[in-house]
Amino acid sequence: MWGSLCAIATGPQAHRNLSLNANIFRQFCGPRETASTIDRMRRYDLRSDTLTKPSLAMRAAMAAADVGDDVYGEDPTVLRLETLVAQLLGKEGALFVPSGTMANQIALLVHTRRGDEVVVGEGTHCMQFEGGAAAAWSGVQFAVVGRGGLFSSEEVLAAIKPKAEHLPQTALVVVENTHNLGGGRVFPQSECERLAETVRARGLALHMDGARLWNAAVATGLTPKAMAAPFDTLNVCFSKGLGAPVGSAFVGSREQVRAARRFRKMLGGAMRQSGILAAAAIHALEHNLDRLAEDHAAARAFAALLGGIAGVEVAPVETNIVLLTLESADAHAIAQRAAERGVLVQAMGPRTLRAVTHLDIGEEATVQAAKILAEILSR
Ligand SMILES: Cc1ncc(COP(=O)(O)O)c(C=O)c1O
């Protein structure tokens, strides 16, 4: 398995530049000037799996939720969700929070002190896409290791700073699984287990940003509990492929969850009758977990249709994210032309396009979208 990690980490895909650039920022945050044009035609929205809207059944579950004040610890639906998630991941406790960003930032606060260093892979969400929160709240800095979001225990070992007054102290290692910017890559389980041994032997902690842990579990056939076992704490999201409108959980030991509860309060994330939201997350876990395999199949079908086009390199598809590298075409111009024909994909850089399959776009529509994009790319 270690051999296969090396193969993934040093193959052609590994050299994708995962650093933040202005183009990614524009795509995430820029004006939606294409919306009026595409309103008139069928729209295939493959920009992200966060775009799903709650189904009628999910809304019914939310409306029927038994609620109380969760700041008093009295919301029965939130308590039910937290118990369910802790059991699913084999940990002592879980804390419902509004977002994956908050769960990750709470993890940094739980595991580190100001001035500490956190070891991460390239393009890791908690370093790159959380608005500089780590610098603002926990006051940590990052050491980036590996390629394409994957890294080995040897690379972590080499990055751990010796105890010295001049140096930041390494406190935590974060694994993102699946890796978003790396194209939905699954972090090999055997390497997670080796990382756990490495960090434990040095008194460090291991956190998983498992916003899409569910996709990794479905792709590998491992249980979420087995995948969580090497980690001290996790962030898991209900608002990505699972299709809930809001919500994530910070998961860990009883003591870590107690500390997390205080940080959630400090960050303004303690909510009142949040059982309405927790009900959506429970519905998502009960109905939308196994079906992620359909999103993965749709992603493979999408990739297959674009694979043979000259000047387009399609990264191997592991889960629900497809990354296309364009040899010479401008990714933003292609995304714009695709949007004009109703296909929304994300330009992640000057030469990179991303498409994400999800609950609200089935395989048939995904294939339709791929055909339209293939036409545009073939010209
Ligand atoms: C890997 C990863 N971690 C964390 C997050 C943050 O989640 P949220 O948008 O709920 O803050 C995202 C969001 O897409 C993500 O892709």
The ligand as an SDF file (V2000), in Angstrom:
LIG
                    3D

 16 16  0  0  0  0  0  0  0  0999 V2000
  -12.2990   19.3510    2.6560 C   0  0  0  0  0  0  0  0  0  0  0  0
  -13.1720   20.4130    3.2420 C   0  0  0  0  0  0  0  0  0  0  0  0
  -13.0600   20.7120    4.5400 N   0  0  0  0  0  0  0  0  0  0  0  0
  -13.8170   21.6570    5.1280 C   0  0  0  0  0  0  0  0  0  0  0  0
  -14.7560   22.3500    4.3920 C   0  0  0  0  0  0  0  0  0  0  0  0
  -15.5230   23.4390    5.0660 C   0  0  0  0  0  0  0  0  0  0  0  0
  -16.8660   23.1590    5.1910 O   0  0  0  0  0  0  0  0  0  0  0  0
  -17.9360   24.3440    5.3810 P   0  0  0  0  0  0  0  0  0  0  0  0
  -18.1820   24.8940    4.0290 O   0  0  0  0  0  0  0  0  0  0  0  0
  -19.1150   23.6400    5.9740 O   0  0  0  0  0  0  0  0  0  0  0  0
  -17.3300   25.3220    6.3140 O   0  0  0  0  0  0  0  0  0  0  0  0
  -14.9180   22.0760    3.0330 C   0  0  0  0  0  0  0  0  0  0  0  0
  -15.9120   22.8170    2.2240 C   0  0  0  0  0  0  0  0  0  0  0  0
  -16.1540   22.5520    1.0780 O   0  0  0  0  0  0  0  0  0  0  0  0
  -14.1000   21.0820    2.4430 C   0  0  0  0  0  0  0  0  0  0  0  0
  -14.1800   20.7910    1.1310 O   0  0  0  0  0  0  0  0  0  0  0  0
  1  2  1  0
  2  3  1  0
  2 15  2  0
  3  4  2  0
  4  5  1  0
  5  6  1  0
  5 12  2  0
  6  7  1  0
  7  8  1  0
  8  9  2  0
  8 10  1  0
  8 11  1  0
 12 13  1  0
 12 15  1  0
 13 14  2  0
 15 16  1  0
M  END
$$$$
